[in-house]
Amino acid sequence: MSQKRQLLIDTALELFYNNGINSIGINEVLTTSGVAKRTLYSHFKSKDELVMAALQQRHDRFSRWLEAKLSAASSDREVIGCLFGALRSWFGNNEPELGNFRGCFFINTSAEFSDLDSEVAQFCRHHKLEVRRIIAGHLHSDDPLLLDTLCLLKEGAIVTAHLTGSGEAVAARCMEILTQRP
């Protein structure tokens, strides 16, 4: 991948994540990145293509991060501890590879697109299914209720942490609830 293309994706992802996709125009991406408009359009035919590239990059980064966080778990309780410990750290802005916490980029992005059949909405669903698959891959139990509970609490914790600003307490409470399970 060319350096200019990567710079455009990095810049777009940061701006989109911090401000929302619809509030950031191509000119702001160009000004912030220092890349010429002609160069941008040699790599991306439209803003939508740049949005998709930013979503893909965030998906790849988040998936690698989550895999690494869960990799040490050797039991379901440890998966729970690793998952919500990692979320707690992210909510506290202690996960440099994810940047400062601004909620879930995929939840935020999907809320900006009303067409649930759009490529963007479909990719956001794909991301959530992949995250679920990663979590399932680390669980030792095949109990679908445990997987559903973890995924629902994770999503709720992310949204609640973003809206309330009390993410570390939210993640700790989720972990407490789940570890009380017999």
C-alpha positions in Angstrom: 0.0 0.0 0.0 1.3 3.4 -0.9 2.3 5.8 1.9 -0.2 8.5 0.7 -3.1 6.0 0.6 -2.2 4.8 4.1 -1.9 8.4 5.3 -5.4 9.2 3.8 -6.9 6.2 5.6 -5.2 7.0 8.9 -6.3 10.6 8.7 -9.9 9.7 7.7 -10.2 7.1 10.4 -9.1 9.5 13.1 -11.3 12.3 11.9 -14.4 10.1 11.3 -14.0 8.3 14.7 -13.6 11.6 16.6 -16.2 13.7 14.7 -18.5 11.4 12.8 -18.5 10.6 9.1 -21.2 13.0 8.0 -19.6 16.0 9.7 -16.2 15.5 8.0 -15.8 16.4 4.3 -13.1 15.4 1.9 -11.5 18.8 2.1 -10.9 18.4 5.8 -9.3 15.0 5.2 -7.1 16.6 2.6 -6.1 19.6 4.7 -5.3 17.5 7.8 -3.4 14.9 5.8 -1.6 17.3 3.5 -2.4 15.1 0.5 -3.6 16.7 -2.8 -7.1 16.1 -4.0 -5.9 14.5 -7.2 -3.9 12.0 -5.2 -6.9 11.2 -3.0 -9.0 10.5 -6.1 -6.3 8.3 -7.6 -6.7 6.0 -4.6 -10.4 6.4 -3.9 -13.2 7.1 -6.3 -15.5 8.6 -3.7 -15.8 9.5 0.0 -17.7 6.2 0.4 -14.7 4.2 -0.7 -12.5 6.1 1.8 -15.1 5.4 4.5 -15.0 1.7 3.7 -11.2 1.7 3.8 -11.4 3.4 7.3 -13.9 0.8 8.5 -11.8 -2.0 7.2 -8.7 -0.6 9.0 -10.5 -0.2 12.3 -12.0 -3.6 12.0 -8.6 -5.2 11.4 -7.0 -3.2 14.2 -9.8 -4.0 16.7 -9.9 -7.7 15.8 -6.1 -8.1 16.3 -6.4 -6.2 19.6 -9.3 -8.4 20.9 -7.6 -11.6 19.8 -4.4 -10.6 21.7 -6.4 -9.6 24.8 -8.3 -12.9 24.9 -5.4 -15.2 23.9 -4.1 -15.8 27.4 -7.5 -17.0 28.7 -7.7 -20.7 29.6 -11.2 -20.8 31.0 -14.5 -19.1 30.5 -14.0 -17.0 33.6 -10.7 -15.9 32.3 -12.3 -14.9 29.0 -14.8 -12.8 30.9 -12.0 -11.2 32.9 -9.8 -10.6 29.9 -12.7 -9.2 27.8 -14.0 -6.7 30.4 -10.5 -5.9 31.7 -9.6 -5.0 28.1 -12.7 -2.9 27.7 -12.1 -1.2 31.0 -8.6 -0.3 29.8 -9.9 1.0 26.5 -12.6 3.1 28.2 -9.9 4.6 30.3 -7.9 5.6 27.2 -5.1 3.1 28.1 -5.1 1.2 24.8 -2.9 3.2 22.4 -3.6 1.0 19.4 -7.3 1.9 19.6 -6.8 5.6 20.4 -8.8 7.6 22.8 -12.2 6.0 23.6 -15.1 7.6 21.6 -17.5 4.7 21.7 -17.7 2.0 19.1 -16.8 3.3 15.6 -19.2 0.7 14.1 -22.1 1.6 16.3 -21.5 5.3 15.7 -21.1 4.9 12.0 -24.2 2.7 11.6 -26.2 5.3 13.4 -25.2 7.8 10.7 -26.5 5.6 7.9 -30.3 5.0 7.8 -30.2 2.5 4.9 -29.6 -0.8 6.7 -28.8 -2.4 3.3 -26.0 0.1 2.5 -22.5 -1.3 2.2 -21.5 0.7 5.3 -24.3 -0.8 7.4 -23.5 -4.3 6.1 -19.9 -3.9 7.0 -20.8 -2.7 10.5 -22.9 -5.9 10.9 -20.0 -8.0 9.6 -17.7 -6.4 12.2 -20.1 -7.3 15.0 -20.4 -10.9 13.8 -16.6 -11.2 13.6 -16.2 -9.9 17.1 -18.7 -12.4 18.3 -16.8 -15.2 16.4 -13.6 -14.1 18.1 -15.1 -14.2 21.5 -16.8 -17.6 20.8 -13.4 -19.0 19.6 -12.0 -18.4 23.1 -14.8 -19.8 25.1 -14.6 -23.3 26.3 -18.3 -23.7 26.8 -20.6 -24.1 23.8 -23.5 -22.6 25.8 -25.1 -20.0 23.4 -26.6 -18.2 26.4 -23.1 -17.4 27.7 -21.9 -16.1 24.3 -25.1 -14.0 23.9 -24.8 -12.6 27.4 -21.1 -11.7 26.8 -21.8 -10.0 23.5 -24.9 -8.1 24.7 -23.1 -6.9 27.9 -20.1 -5.9 25.9 -22.2 -3.8 23.5 -24.2 -2.3 26.3 -21.0 -1.5 28.2 -19.5 0.3 25.2 -22.5 2.4 24.6 -23.0 3.2 28.3 -19.4 4.0 28.8 -19.5 6.4 25.8 -22.7 8.1 26.9 -21.9 8.4 30.6 -18.2 8.8 30.6 -18.0 6.2 33.5 -16.6 3.4 31.4 -14.2 1.9 33.9 -17.0 1.4 36.4 -19.3 0.0 33.8 -16.8 -2.6 32.7 -16.1 -3.5 36.3 -19.8 -4.0 37.0 -20.2 -6.2 33.9 -17.4 -8.4 35.0 -18.8 -8.6 38.5 -22.2 -9.6 37.1 -20.8 -12.3 34.9 -18.4 -13.8 37.4 -21.2 -14.3 39.9 -22.6 -16.8 37.4 -22.5 -20.4 38.8 
